[in-house]
């Protein structure tokens, strides 16, 4: 699955990430802003900003949306359940503006 950054200038491959996390913005013009960031597992160990939100609650909701979208894919490939038909596998999650 890929994640399209909120500003539509970055695309992140979810399978290449070590962690996605929520962090309070330290120098953002909106007081109390929160950022969702992702760390890659490549040799440069880069951290990418995926999106900015006004509240911690909203940032955590978006993080949960990413997890839910990815779990749709995971459930389709469960060896226990097998694949019973043809499914549209989620391939993209687009970060919401707000």
C-alpha positions in Angstrom: 0.0 0.0 0.0 1.2 3.5 -0.6 0.3 6.6 1.4 0.0 10.0 -0.4 1.2 12.9 1.7 -1.3 15.6 2.7 0.4 18.1 0.5 0.3 15.7 -2.5 4.1 16.1 -3.0 5.2 12.7 -1.5 4.2 9.1 -1.9 5.4 6.7 0.8 5.5 2.9 0.4 3.9 1.5 3.6 5.9 -1.7 3.3 9.2 0.2 3.6 8.3 1.9 6.9 9.7 1.1 10.3 7.2 3.3 12.2 4.4 5.8 11.7 4.0 8.2 14.7 2.2 11.3 15.9 4.4 14.2 17.2 3.5 17.6 18.6 4.6 20.3 16.1 7.3 22.5 17.7 7.5 25.3 15.2 4.1 25.3 13.4 2.1 28.5 13.1 -1.0 26.8 14.7 -0.5 26.4 18.4 -1.0 22.8 19.5 -0.6 21.4 16.0 0.3 17.7 15.6 2.2 16.0 12.8 2.0 12.4 11.5 5.5 11.3 10.5 6.9 8.1 9.0 10.4 6.6 9.3 11.7 4.4 6.5 13.9 1.4 6.9 16.3 2.2 4.1 20.0 2.9 4.5 19.4 6.7 4.9 16.8 6.2 7.7 14.7 9.2 6.5 11.7 10.7 8.4 8.9 12.0 6.3 6.0 14.3 7.2 2.7 12.8 6.1 0.2 15.4 7.4 -0.5 18.1 9.9 -3.6 18.4 12.1 -4.9 20.9 14.6 -5.5 18.4 17.4 -3.8 15.3 18.7 -7.2 13.5 18.6 -7.6 14.1 14.9 -4.0 13.0 14.2 -4.7 9.8 16.1 -7.9 9.3 14.2 -6.0 9.6 10.9 -3.4 7.1 12.2 -6.3 4.7 13.0 -7.7 5.2 9.4 -4.3 4.2 8.0 -4.3 1.0 10.2 -7.8 0.1 9.2 -7.1 0.5 5.5 -4.0 -1.7 5.8 -5.8 -4.3 7.8 -8.3 -4.7 4.9 -5.3 -5.8 2.9 -4.0 -8.0 5.6 -7.3 -9.8 6.1 -7.5 -10.7 2.4 -4.2 -12.6 2.7 -5.0 -14.5 5.9 -3.7 -18.1 5.5 -6.4 -19.2 7.9 -9.3 -17.8 6.0 -8.1 -18.1 2.4 -9.3 -16.0 -0.4 -12.9 -16.7 -1.3 -13.3 -14.4 -4.3 -11.9 -11.5 -6.2 -11.3 -8.4 -4.1 -10.1 -4.9 -4.7 -7.1 -4.7 -2.5 -6.5 -1.2 -0.9 -3.4 0.2 -2.6 -3.6 3.8 -1.7 -4.4 5.9 1.4 -4.6 9.6 0.9 -3.9 11.8 3.9 -6.9 14.0 4.7 -6.6 17.8 4.6 -8.1 18.2 8.1 
